């Protein structure tokens, strides 16, 4: 099978956000400070590993479909849907919110392209399903670092 330009473009969007998520996860990992530092530090490594793995799987799937992945830094910086992570030290509570937001944005990119991907290539859509499930699990686990027992289901980050 050869990917259409639409499929290639949709997978490039996913790839871009996964690479950026990996980079931002490492930026947070290196610069977080405060309560629960060690737990969050280790969770960020899990996030980085998952984003790296999923980016590689996406790029390799693109190649299997005769599409050309573009992971160059200029492409990532120009194309990501993720907001830039702040420079400098970041309090653990703030980092949790920032990273959770970026996880959710990356998942949203996957959801945005899912139907078009599934229409052309259900096998690739299956990859997206697995990525979404793991990234949503990571978002829940990371956001739980600042969740209170009285938080509502509608807003789990209420304090």
TAPE-V170075 format. One record per residue. N is the residue number from 1. D_LAST is the distance of its C-alpha to the last C-alpha in Angstrom with 2 decimals. Layout:
# TAPE-V170075
((N;D_LAST) (N;D_LAST))
This chain:
# TAPE-V170075
((1;50.05) (2;49.50) (3;46.25) (4;46.59) (5;45.33) (6;42.44) (7;41.40) (8;41.86) (9;39.80) (10;36.94) (11;36.93) (12;37.08) (13;33.85) (14;32.18) (15;33.84) (16;32.80) (17;29.08) (18;29.32) (19;31.17) (20;28.74) (21;25.75) (22;27.72) (23;28.39) (24;24.87) (25;23.63) (26;26.26) (27;25.45) (28;21.85) (29;23.30) (30;25.67) (31;23.47) (32;20.06) (33;19.47) (34;17.07) (35;15.28) (36;16.02) (37;18.69) (38;21.21) (39;19.23) (40;18.04) (41;21.56) (42;23.13) (43;20.94) (44;21.91) (45;25.50) (46;25.14) (47;23.90) (48;26.80) (49;29.27) (50;28.29) (51;28.44) (52;31.77) (53;33.18) (54;32.25) (55;33.68) (56;36.83) (57;37.17) (58;36.75) (59;39.35) (60;41.72) (61;41.44) (62;42.28) (63;45.33) (64;46.36) (65;46.38) (66;48.40) (67;45.64) (68;44.95) (69;41.45) (70;40.66) (71;38.29) (72;39.59) (73;37.15) (74;38.43) (75;37.89) (76;34.33) (77;33.46) (78;35.20) (79;33.98) (80;30.40) (81;27.88) (82;25.07) (83;24.05) (84;25.21) (85;22.95) (86;22.77) (87;25.37) (88;24.91) (89;22.36) (90;18.78) (91;15.85) (92;14.55) (93;10.96) (94;12.89) (95;15.39) (96;13.17) (97;12.25) (98;15.93) (99;17.45) (100;15.57) (101;16.76) (102;20.22) (103;20.39) (104;19.67) (105;22.26) (106;24.76) (107;24.44) (108;24.93) (109;28.09) (110;29.35) (111;28.71) (112;30.42) (113;33.55) (114;33.59) (115;35.99) (116;38.54) (117;38.38) (118;38.79) (119;41.69) (120;43.62) (121;42.61) (122;40.77) (123;40.96) (124;38.84) (125;36.38) (126;36.07) (127;34.96) (128;32.24) (129;31.07) (130;30.75) (131;28.95) (132;26.41) (133;25.76) (134;25.22) (135;23.11) (136;20.77) (137;20.61) (138;19.82) (139;17.05) (140;15.45) (141;16.16) (142;14.97) (143;11.64) (144;11.18) (145;11.26) (146;7.61) (147;6.56) (148;5.55) (149;8.67) (150;7.70) (151;6.60) (152;9.68) (153;12.45) (154;12.78) (155;9.53) (156;8.46) (157;6.20) (158;3.76) (159;0.00))
